[in-house]
Amino acid sequence: METRDILIVIAIALSAFAVGMNFTSTMMSSRMPSIPSQPPHVEELTTPYRSNGEMIFMTGVNERGERIPFTGGPQWLFMHGGGCASCHGIDGRGGIYPMMCGIKTPDIRYSTLTQKHGMSEEDIKIAITRGIGDEGEELDYCMPRWQMTEKDLNDVIDYLKQLG
């Protein structure tokens, strides 16, 4: 067989391989479920929650379906999502040792923060967004610094008031 004939056979084989790969890819993508890159639509999220503040507290996602960005916090929270309840519990009483943090989370109910710790509403907002505690100290790195709108922040504070 001449060099020219060998090159033709190789070209035909490569073309057949490319067609086969394209066909397989098309067939697989039509059978494989797609994985969404964004959180589910708002309609799917809002049903179990009575307010935007509760939704953010429980999921870290607001009523517009936007995941609330943050800095710091445990790596698993960044990877898997979640809200305040992920570390402080659904009742806000804390007492949980989040994975890889080594600290027990505090009670963040509004009544505890204001009465026991003497925090004002502004102090609580600073703790949530800047990670500064009731005595001006920097909170542990496991406390995410949430970057939310003023409306979302006020809604979370309103929800904390409902917890006690």
N, C-alpha and C positions, 0 to 999 in steps of 0.2 A: 504494500500500500504506500502510495506516495504521501509526502508531507501535506500536500494540498488536500488530499482525501481525509487524512487524519484530522486536520483542522476543521473540515466540514463536519465530521462525526462529533468532534468535541463541541462545536457550535450548536449542533442539533441537540446533543445531550444537555447542554447548559440551558437551552431554550425550554426543553421539556421539563427540566428541574424547576425553572422559574415559573412556568405555567402551573406546575403541580403545587409549588409553594403558595402561589396566589390563590389557587382553588382551595387549598387546605385552610389558609388564613380566612378566606371568605366564609367557608363552612363553619369553622370554629367560632368566628365572631358572631354568626347568626344563631349559634346554639348556646353560647356562653352568656350568662347574665352580665349586664354592665354594672360596674361599681361606681356609684355616684362620687364625684369629687367634692361636692358641696353638701352641706347638711340637708336633710329632707325639707320639703317645702313647708312654709309657715302653717298651712292648714293641717298638716300632719302633726305639728308640734304643739299647736295651741290648744287642742282639745282637752288634754288632761290638766291644764293649768288655768287658774282663775285670774292671773294677772301677769303682766310682763315681768314684774319683779320676781314672782315665784318661778317663772320660766327660766330667767337668768340664774337665780339661786340654784335651781335643780340641774340645769343643763349647760349653762354658759353660753346659751343662744338666746337672742332677744326675739321679740314678737315679729320682727321683720325677717327672721330666719338667718340673721347674721351672727356668726360665732364671735363672741367678745374677745378681742385680742388682749394678750397680756405678756408681760416679761417676767422672768423668774419662775418660781413654782416648780413642782416636780415634773420630770421629763414625761412621765406617763400621762399627765394632764394635757401636755402639749400634743402628744401623739394620739390620745384617745378622746380628748375632750372631757367636758364636765364643768360643773359650776361649784359654788360654795359648798353645797351639800356633799360633794365628793370627799371633802376633808372634814367638814364641820358637822356632818350628819343632816338628815332631812329635817330634824327639829332644831338645828343650829346650836345644840348643846355641846358640841365638840366631844373631846374624850377619845378621839380616834388617832391612831398612829399611822399616818399616811406612809405608804411604801417608800423606802429610801430617804425618809426625812428624819427619823429618829426623835421626833418631838410629838407630844400629845397636843392636839389642836384645842384651842380655847372655845369656850361658850361665846357665841357671837350674837345671841339674842339682844335686841335693842335694850331691854330692861337691864340686862347684865352689864352691857357696855356702859350705859349711862349711870346706873345706880351704883354698881360695884366698883367700876373703874373711873367714874366721873367724867366720861367722855361726852363731848357735845356731838351734835349731828355732823358738824364740820370735821371734828376729830375722826369720826368713823369713816367719813368720805376719804380723808387723807390716808387712813390705814388701808382702805380698799385700793386706792389708786396709786399711792406712793410707798406703802409699806412702812409707815411711821406709826409707832404705838402710842399708847396713852401717856407715856412719860417722855415722849420725844425720841425714844430709842428706835433704831432700825429693826424691823421685824425679821424673823428668820427668812432665809432664802426660799424656803418652801412656801411662803405666802406669796402668791402671784400678785403682781402689780397690774391690776385690771385697767385697761384703757377704754373706758366706756363713755358714752355721751352723758351729758348732765341729766337728761331725761331718764336714761337707763339707770344711772346711779341713784337718782331720786326714787325710782321705782323699786330698786333693791332695798333702799333704806325703809321705804314704806312696808315692804314685805318683812324686813327684820322686826319692825314694830308689831306686826301681826303674830310673830313667834313668841312674843312676850317681853 
